[in-house]
Amino acid sequence: MEDETRLAVEQALKSGADYVEARAQRDIGHTLTLNNGIPEPVTTTRRMGIGIRVIVDGSMGFASTNSLELSQIRASAETAVKIAKAAARLISAPSKLAPEKSWEDKWEARMKIDIQRVPIEEKFDELFSIERALSLEQVNVSLPSRILVLDDELTQKFYVNSEGSKIHGIVPRISLFFILTGEVKGKGTIQRIRHEAQTRGWEAVKEWNAPAIAASEARMLGRTLRDGIQPPKGEIDLVLGSEVTGIICHESCGHPQEADRILGREGAQAGESYVTRDMIGKRIGSEHVTVIDDPTLPNSYGFYMYDDEGVKARPRTLIKDGVISGLLHNRETAAEFGVSSNAAARSVAFDREPIIRMANTFMKPGDYSLDELVEDVKCGVYMKSFMEWNIDDRRYNQRYVGLEAYTIENGKIGTPVRNPILEVTTPGLYGSVDAVGREMEYSGATCGKGDPQQGAPVWTGGPPIRIHKIHLGG
């Protein structure tokens, strides 16, 4: 694909482009599903092509092709230039890219066991082993609905631009997603959704011990249904597990601090942001809160070493010691804000334009063990995991409904709690954090954004945290 990608750049420059980047991408993958113990047909992904983006007199154009025929590549490059020229009369301000170093590099997330070489039968065996672990005899709760999904994908990219960058990247991803619905007669139903995911080979699945994880989650559903009580009302202390911390960081920090969203470019699709350009340096939380987005975490689901504009990846600190300290940028928004890109431009396929995305968003760990977070709470709740979440389109008002949760009485975790509800504003939540744990955990997720929609692989996570005198409903 290298020669074809270079040809795209050359042709676009000949056609009048001032700047060109071309990205060849090949995706190979499988999706296996077990629905109540019955295997569904395997979905196979085979996708390959080249995306071409150009700037002509400050106007941007994008085109793609799934053909590697040289004539088609030339035609697509010319189309991208024509689109840019046609759009020039509609733009209110010219597109500019922040200057960035050009790189020539090859990078790869290595696999110990190649996911493409593992037989489909062995992959289904893993799902069937989970299914067996979910029998009524094993988990002591009825599970009328059990959906198990195993995904693997290998992505190869070659990126080149007219400034001299040439970058090869190879990323294998493996994912196990399951939805379990528990039922106890007279107590109703509840549902657990869990997503294990990493940038690794088949060895990741072997290390997860997924049957034990799924069985543990099922037994938790039974306990919550049978023994769960109403949560305490009013202002209490609340300890949040890593999973809840992670979704909070993703939804109420990562998204509102995407620079394109702040500029209003996501308003019609994903919403706007409570963050404004002049809020950099403003306090939004307590001194215990630091939120980071880091694409370079080894084995992480959102792992990459270069983004899809050829910028080298690095950790991005979004909130530091409670103060908004940075935004997620691509080269275009970086130029508008007068800063450098921090490699947040991602595209999920050759025919999708790179847009600003998170990678792995988490709260920085503190010094407390879980026991130490709990021991000072006289009356509170430990919300270990969540069942659902909602947040407004400016990412300011939010609501989280707990799933696995327990009372805290005199410093001890006690009885299961049914459906505790945290409703709070973003500054109200971050401002109430008075202690942060040290044990880090991450969950896989697929983050949606863009039009056409792009579902990007990400991690959410962090340590358990304690929030002081927060209103709890349920």
PEJO-V902657 format. One record per backbone hydrogen bond with DSSP energy under -0.5 kcal/mol. NH is the residue of the N-H (numbers start at 1). CO is the residue of the C=O. Records with the same first field share a line. If there is no record, write none. Layout:
NH = CO ; CO
This chain:
5 = 1
6 = 2
7 = 3
8 = 4
9 = 5
10 = 6
11 = 7
12 = 8
13 = 9
14 = 10
15 = 11
16 = 13
17 = 12
18 = 55
19 = 55
21 = 53
22 = 160
23 = 51
24 = 158
25 = 49
26 = 156
27 = 47
28 = 154
29 = 45
30 = 152
31 = 43
32 = 150
34 = 148
35 = 33 ; 38
36 = 34 ; 146
38 = 35
39 = 37
40 = 33
43 = 31
44 = 42
45 = 29
46 = 44
47 = 27
49 = 25
50 = 65
51 = 23
52 = 63
53 = 21
54 = 61
55 = 19
56 = 59
59 = 56
61 = 54
63 = 52
65 = 50
73 = 69
74 = 70
75 = 71
76 = 72
77 = 73
78 = 74
79 = 75
80 = 76
81 = 77
82 = 78
83 = 79
84 = 80
85 = 81
86 = 82
87 = 83
88 = 84 ; 85
89 = 86
90 = 87
91 = 87 ; 88
95 = 58
98 = 331
105 = 166
107 = 168
109 = 170
110 = 108
117 = 114
118 = 114 ; 115
123 = 119
124 = 120
125 = 121
126 = 122
127 = 123
128 = 124
129 = 125
130 = 126
131 = 127
132 = 128
133 = 129
134 = 130 ; 131
135 = 132
138 = 135
139 = 135
140 = 136
142 = 183
145 = 181
147 = 179
148 = 34 ; 146
149 = 177
150 = 32
151 = 149 ; 175
152 = 30
153 = 173
154 = 28
155 = 171
156 = 26
157 = 169
158 = 24
159 = 167
160 = 22
161 = 165
162 = 20
164 = 161
166 = 103
167 = 159
168 = 105
169 = 157
170 = 107
171 = 155
173 = 153
174 = 198
175 = 151
176 = 196
177 = 149
178 = 194
179 = 147
180 = 192
181 = 145
182 = 180 ; 190
183 = 142
184 = 188
187 = 184
188 = 184
190 = 182
192 = 180
194 = 178
196 = 176
198 = 174
199 = 299
200 = 198
202 = 113
204 = 201
205 = 202
206 = 202
207 = 203
208 = 204
209 = 205
210 = 205
212 = 209
213 = 209
214 = 210
215 = 211
216 = 212
217 = 213
218 = 214
219 = 215
220 = 216
221 = 217
222 = 218
223 = 219
224 = 220
225 = 221
226 = 222
227 = 223
228 = 224
229 = 416
231 = 418
234 = 472
236 = 470
237 = 379
238 = 467
239 = 381
240 = 238 ; 465
241 = 383
243 = 384
244 = 384
245 = 241
246 = 242
247 = 243
248 = 244
249 = 245
250 = 246
251 = 247
252 = 248
253 = 249
254 = 249
255 = 250
257 = 253
258 = 255
259 = 257 ; 328
261 = 258
262 = 258
263 = 259
264 = 261
265 = 260
267 = 264
269 = 266
270 = 266
271 = 266
272 = 393
274 = 394
279 = 276
280 = 277
281 = 324
282 = 279
284 = 322
285 = 322
286 = 430
289 = 286
290 = 288
291 = 319
292 = 362
293 = 316
294 = 360
297 = 294
300 = 297
303 = 300
304 = 295
307 = 311
308 = 345
310 = 307
313 = 305
316 = 293
318 = 291 ; 316
319 = 291
320 = 323
322 = 289
323 = 320
324 = 282
325 = 318
326 = 318
328 = 257
329 = 327
334 = 330
335 = 331
336 = 332
337 = 333
338 = 334
339 = 334
342 = 329
344 = 329
346 = 344 ; 355
352 = 349
355 = 346
357 = 344
361 = 459
362 = 292
363 = 461
364 = 290
366 = 437
367 = 436
368 = 436
373 = 369
374 = 370
375 = 371
376 = 372
377 = 374
378 = 376
380 = 408
381 = 237
382 = 406
383 = 239 ; 381
384 = 382 ; 404
385 = 404
387 = 401
388 = 401
390 = 399
392 = 397
395 = 392
398 = 424
399 = 390
400 = 422
401 = 388
402 = 400 ; 420
403 = 385
405 = 403
406 = 382
407 = 415
408 = 380
409 = 412
410 = 378
411 = 377
412 = 409
414 = 407
417 = 405
418 = 229
419 = 417
421 = 473
422 = 400
423 = 421 ; 471
424 = 398
426 = 396
429 = 425
430 = 426
431 = 427
432 = 428 ; 429
433 = 430
434 = 466
435 = 466
437 = 464
438 = 368
440 = 438
441 = 462
443 = 460
444 = 195
445 = 458
447 = 445 ; 456
448 = 446
449 = 454
454 = 449
456 = 447 ; 454
458 = 445
459 = 359
460 = 443
461 = 361
462 = 441
465 = 240
466 = 435
467 = 238
468 = 432
470 = 236
472 = 234
473 = 421
